Amino acid sequence: MTTIANEIELEPLPAVHFNGKPLVASALPFMASVKVRLAVRVGGAQISVAELLELRQGAVLPLDRLVEQPLDIVVDEHVVARGMLVAVGDHFGVRITEAAALAG
């Protein structure tokens, strides 16, 4: 089976200052200094060990997420927000499009 992979071009993120309310309101001010590990989940795939062992450099592994779907922003395996992939200079970034309803 041949998989066709198309590179996507990301729109550069303009420098903008946002005045919206914070995604997470802190009820306990001292918690602001606690560090958490945030990850962005692009998608996943389920393959057999045999298929995994056959992967080579340049192989394309299709993921279960559509290009138009927002990415999950995850803290401790909990989705806290969703967003779209953007370019920030030479780095990837995520523009927040929706936030989970969090207690605060």
N, C-alpha and C positions, 0 to 999 in steps of 0.2 A: 504494500500500500504506500503510495506517495503522498506526502503531506506538503502542501504549498504554504510557505511562511512568508508573510509580508511584513516588512518593517513598518512601524508606525512613526509618524512625525509628531512630536509633542509641541504644543503651543507654549512658548516661553511665558512664564508667570510675571506679569507686570508688578512693579513695586507699588503696593497699595496698603494704606493703613485702614484697618477694620475697626469699627466702633460698636460692633454687635456684642451681645452679652457673652460671657465665657461659656465654653462647652460644659465645664464642670464648676459649679458653684461650691466653694469650700465653706462648710459649716464650722470647721475647725482650722483656724488660721495657721497653727503650728504644723499642720499636715503639708503645707506648701513646699517645705524643704525635703519631703520624702521623695526619693527617686523611684520611678517605675520604668519598666521596659515596655516600650510601645513598638508594635510591629504592624506592617501593612500586608494583608493577605491578598495576593493577586489571584490565586486560584489553586486548584489541586488536580491530581490525576490519579487514577487507579490502574496499575499495570502489574503484570505478573513478574516474578523474579526473573524468569527467562527473558522477558522483554527488557527488563532493567539491565541485565547482563549484556544484552545486545546493543545498548546505547553506545554511541561513539561521538567524538567531537564533531560538532556540526549538526547532530541529529536534532530534530524538532519534537518536543513533547507537548501535544495539545493539552490545554487546561480546560477545566469545566466552567469557565467564566467567559461570557461574551465580552467583546471589546467595549461595547457601550455600557456595560454594567459597572456600577461603582465598586471600588475596592473596599474591603473591610479594614478598619483601623482597630487593632486589638490590643487590650491590656490584660495580661494574665488569662488568656484564652476567652475573654469576654469582648464582644464587639461593642465599642463605645462610640463609634462614628463611622461614616462612610464618605468616600470622596473619589475624585477623578485624578488620574496620574497627570502630572505637569512637569515641565522642566524648570528648574531654578538655577540659572547659570549652567554650570557643568554637572549639576546633580539632579536626581529625581526628587519630586515633592508630591504632596497630595493636597489638592484643594478640597476642603471640607464642604460637603454638600448636604449632609444631614447628621444630626447628633442623636444618640440614644437618649431616652428620657432617664436621667440619673437623679437620684435623690440628692438634695443639696439645700 
